[in-house]
Amino acid sequence: MHKLHRFLVDYDLSMLRALARNRGAELATNRQTEAADELAALLLDPVSVRTAQAKLSPEAREALAELQSAGGRMRAPRFARRFGQVRPVGPGRLEREALWQEPTNPAEELWYAGLIFRAFDQDEAGPGEFIFVPDDLRALLPEPQIEPPAFAVEMVPAPIRPPGDESALVRDLFVYLVYLQNHDVRPYADGRLGQRDLAALRRRMDDSGERRFAFLQHLARRMGFLERQGEFLRLDAAPVKRWLSATPDRQLAALQECWRDDPTWNDLCRVPSLACNQETPWANDPVATRQALLALLALCPMEGWWSVASFVAAVKDAHPDFQRPDGDYTSWYIRDAASGDYLSGFDSWNLVEGALIADLLGGPLCWLGVVDTEEGAVCLLTGAGARFLGLVAGDTAEPPAPPIVVLPDFHVEVPPPASLYTRFQLERFADPLSPATGSLRERGRPGPFRYRLDAGSLTRALSRGIQVEQVLAFLQQAGERPVPANVAGQLGLWAGRFGQVELEEVALLRVKSERVLKELSVLPETRHLLAKILSPTSALIRKRDLARLRKELRGLGYLLPEEPGSDSAGPG
């Protein structure tokens, strides 16, 4: 409880006299403690309270009503933005100029009327300075007649184009998982993939933009799909299988919920127009920010397109502190990425908060299928978005996946609705085919996914320890019918010839002296790099070990001749 007397005991005599005089009274004592007691009785007199309230300007009444509606307490920075600040003055100036007679803003008017007070307190956002209407004083005030600010967005015409695809990120994550399953991927230390891997993924992904792909990679790590085994990225089978086996709605919902609850993905510091200095002691809360913004997004119409600019304006009007509940706009170290200028104060709201909202709508919320956007200017809440925001209940009904079809020409068809887990298993030993021109899938109607079995795709599976008997068993189980005899026979023939011939690209090491090769074959730096000794003066080197062997030979003092065609010219 925040009682009026608690605030008065901290005031000096000049402030106590100013409050009394503004209520039309004079204090009968010069002792501070007695004056505080006397003034508390005056300020809590019901007649005096009604008289003070009747004298308020419309702006001050609005400010008081806002405070009452907020439970009698509001963060001081937020209150000051709306209704002004109380000028700091000393006792002499206060009494000499009688500042209570000419307040400069609604805050000063309420302050000198003895209706609001200031103190430090704490809420869910942490400690800070608050403006209060004391509880015992608030009980004497009539209930405020204030309407909450309307959250309205501007409706706009729908863009002329097909609707967006809510599940594009699910498909691209599936492509990423399949690629990691079928290839030995060596990422850089910071997690980035090499150009060869990126080029292969781009050929199959719906959207291979750098920011979206980084987001997809992060979600895969966060959901426990990936693990680093030595220098390679490998899949963790159990969580991958659970996700692939879920219904399409749940697959997308899992990605949405992962992002919503993830404290390690900082949306603010990934806005392209902003540069966060995270080496300084400040921190934002990405999860609380998302929760606040998603609650506001749920206020938008479920049907029809609306402008992003109007949504940003509505947030600024109704809940400007959605990511700074303490109302502090001065302690975050954020710069404009183009100019390098620091963006501080509420005047930078559009450049920071506004930019974050627009980027979330055009970035993660669009990638996750929560909204559909057109050039970042207009938005539409999707069906998946309505489910994610809790505006509609339940997932959409999904019919069971039909069996796959293995054809005698070595093609495999997976009819819709296709199970991602079935396709994932199939891609271990079959190659996907691009939709043919004019196919049902290309014209927007659901046609089958098509794959082809051949010697190359089967070799990929056999090289990873999958037996041909497992391949045939899967095809029969998923197809609910026997595999065509010619297909089964040819797969068996290919498998029987697997490993009968080996072909490897190597280099030849030649030395002038047998002693040199003997030395290289026993030194720990080089012995493991010699694949096979052919003669006392020659050995085979695997191509992947060439660069390492050159380095070790230089370290041992063996100077190699320049390679033919190398450029040995110095600078200039």
Residue, then its C-alpha position, 0 to 999 in steps of 0.5 A: m500500500h502506498k499511503l499519502h503520509r509516506f510521501l509527505v514525510d520526505y517533503d521539506l517545509s516549503m513544499l508542504r506549505a506550497l501544497a497547503r496554500n494551493r488547497g487554500a490553507e495555512l499550516a499551523t506549525n513549523r515542525q516538519t513532522e507535525a506539518a506532514d501530519e496536518l497536511a495529510a489530514l487536509l489533503l485527504d479531506p473529501v471536500s478538499v479533494r473534490t474542490a481540488q479536482a474541480k479546479l483541474s484543467p481538462e488536460a490535468r483531468e485526463a492525466l489523473a484519469e490515466l493514472q487511476s486507470a493504470g492502478g494509481r501508478m505509472r512509470a515516470p518517463r512514460f507519464a512525462r512524455r504524455f503530460g510533462q515534467v515537474r520542474p526541479v526547484g529549490p525551497g527559496r524559488l518555490e516560495r518566492e515565485a509561488l510556482w503552484q499558481e502558474p503550472t506549466n503542464p498537467a504534471e505540475e498542475l497535479w503535483y502542486a494540487g497534492l494529487i500525484f507524488r513521485a517515488f522509486d518502486q519496482d514492477e515486472a520490468g524492474p526498479g524505477e521511478f514512478i508517479f503515484v496517486p496514493d491509495d488512500l487518496r485514490a479511494l476518494l476520487p470518482e472512477p475515471q471515465i476513460e476509454p482505452p485507446a482504440f487500436a485501429v489499422e488502415m485497411v487497403p486493397a488486396p494486392i493483385r497476386p496469388p496468396g503467399d505460401e504459409s509453409a515455405l519455411v517448413r519446406d526449406l527446412f526439410v530441404y536443409l535437413v535432407y541435404l545434411q543427411n546426404h552430405d558431409v557438410r563442414p561449416y566454418a567455425d561461426g556456423r556459416l556454410g561453404q559456397r558449394d553447399l549454399a549453391a546446392l541448397r539454393r537450387r532447391m529452396d523457395d527463398s535462399g536469402e541470407r537473412r532468412f537462411a540464417f534464421l532457418q539455420h538458427l531454428a534448426r539448432r534451437m530445436g535440437f536438430l543439429e549437432r557438431q560431430g568433429e568437423f561435420l554437421r550431423l542430424d540428431a535423429a530423434p527430434v528430427k523424426r518427431w518433427l517430420s512425423a508431425t502434421p503440417d500444421r504442427q510442423l509450422a507451429a513448432l517453428q513459430e513457437c520456437w521463435r516466440d520463446d527463444p531468448t537467444w535470437n535478438d530481433l532488434c539487433r538483426v534489423p538491417s538499419l540498426a547497429c547494436n553495441q552489445e559490448t556496453p552494459w544494456a540488454n533488451d528482452p526479445v521474448a517479452t517484446r515478441q509477446a507484447l507485439l503478438a498481443l497487439l497483432a492479435l487486435c488486427p482484423m482477421e480478414g483483409w489487408w492493412s498497411v504496415a505504417s498504420f500498424v506501427a502508428a497504432v502501436k506507438d499510440a496504444h503501447p509505445d513501450f512494448q519493448r521498454p516497459d521501464g520507459d527508458y529511452t536513453s540507456w540503450y546503445i543503438r546506432d543508425a547503421a548508415s550514419g553511425d549516429y546514436l538513436s537515443g530518446f523517445d524522438s528516435w522511436n520511429l527509427v528503432e521501435g518502428a523499424l523493428i516492427a516493420d522488420l518483424l512483419g516483413g521478416p520472421l513473421c512473414w517467414l513463419g507464415v504468420v502474416d503475408t506481406e507485399e513489399g513490406a508495405v501491406c500485411l494480411l493475417t494468415g490462417a496459420g497466423a490466426r491459429f498461432l495468435g489463438l484467434v481460432a482453435g485447433d489445427t486443420a483436418e489433415p487426411p492420412a497420407p496415401p501410399i507411395v507408388v513405385l513404377p516399373d520405370f524406376h520412378v517413385e510418386v508420392p501423392p499429396p498430402a505427402s508425409l515429410y518423414t516418408r519423403f525424408q526416408l525416400e531421399r536417402f536413396a532416390d533423387p527428387l525430380s523437378p516438376a515438369t512444365g505444365s504439371l499439376r503442381e506447377r499450375g497450383r494444384p497438388g500433384p505428386f512429388r516424383y523421385r527416380l531410383d538409379a545407380g547414383s542415388l543407391t550408391r549414396a545410401l549404400s555408402r552411408g551403411i544402408q542395405v539394399e534389403q532396407v531400401l526394398a522393405f521401405l518401398q514395399q511398406a510405404g507403397e503397401r504393394p510389392v516393388p516391381a520385379n524389374v526394379a527390385g532385381q536391378l537394385g539388387l544387381w547394383a548393390g551386388r556390384f557396390g564396392q567391387v571397384e574403387l576409384e580415388e583421385v590421388a597425387l604422386l610423391r617422389v623423393k630423390s633419396e630413400r632416406v627421405l621417404k623413410e623419414l617421412s613415413v615415421l615422423p608423426e607430422t607426415r606419416h598419416l598423410l602417406a596413403k600408400i608407399l609404392s617404392p622406396t622413393s615414391a608414395l601416393i597422397r590423397k588429394r584432400d591431404l595435399a595442402r597439409l603435406r605441403k605445409e608439413l614439408r615446409g615446416l621440416g625444411y623441405l623446399l618444394p619446387e614451384e608448381p607449373g603455372s604458379d605466379s611467383a612475381g612479387p608485388g608491383 
